[in-house]
């Protein structure tokens, strides 16, 4: 189990939120930090209110800020949203 997972990407949607919830429930990590350019909306935003272990940070430079955060937290795992959860699985079949 990781202490923190740092995710980054341009947008954060319902598929990403569900992936984080499943990973948390499976014991993959204790906390998830997401760096994204756009605020979550709709169902993703609603699901995030039920996930106190997930923190979303809105930034104009998700990758740069995620890497900076990673430098401060050596025990964290850095991963792109496109390669994580359901979105990552769906991309494998494209």
N, C-alpha and C positions, 0 to 999 in steps of 0.2 A: 504494500500500500504506500502510495506517495503522500507526502504531507500536503503539497500544493501542486496543482496542474495549472500552467499558464497557457491560455489559448489566445490566438490572435487571428483576425480576419476583417474583411470589409463590412460584412453584415452578420447579424446574429438573429436567427429565426427560431421557429418552433422546433424544427428538426434538431437544431443545436441544443436547445433547452432540454428536449427529451433525451438526447444523448448524454448530457451531463447528469441528468436525474438517474438514468440507468447506471451510469458509471459509478455514481455515488452509492446507489443502492447495492451494487455489486462489490463495493469496498475498494474501488480503484484509487480513490483519493479522499482526503478529508475536506479540502477546500479547492474551489475552482475560481480563477481570476481570468476574466475575459476582456481583452482589449479589442475594441471595434470602432469603426468610423461612424456608424449610425446607431441611434438608439433603438432598442427592441420595441416592437409594436404588437398590438393584438394579443393573440394567444401566447406568444413567447413572453411578452411583458407580464401577463397574468400568471403564467407558470413560474416566473422568476420570484414572484411574491411568496410562493410556497417553498422556495429554495434558499434558506438563509446561508447555506454553504457556498453559494455562487455570488460573485461580485462582478459587475459589469462596469468597465471604465471606458468612457467615450473619449476618443482621441483622434487627431487628424493623422497620426503616424502609429498605427497599431503595432507593426513589427518592431520599430525602433523602441517604442515605450515598453513593449513586452520583453525585449532583450535587456533593457535597462533594469527592469524589475527583476529579471532572472539573475542579473549580476549581484543584486542585493540579497537574493534568496537562493543560496546555493543548493538547497535541498529540493528545489522545485523542478518540474519537468516542463519543458517548452514544446508546444505543438500547435500547428496551424489548424484552424477550424475546418478547413476543407479536408483534412486527413483524419478527423475525429468523428466518432459516433456514427450515426445513421448516414450522414452526408459522406463520410469517408467510405463507408461500405457501398453506397450507391454509386460513387465515382469509380469503384473497382470494376463495375459492370459496363461502364460507358465505352 
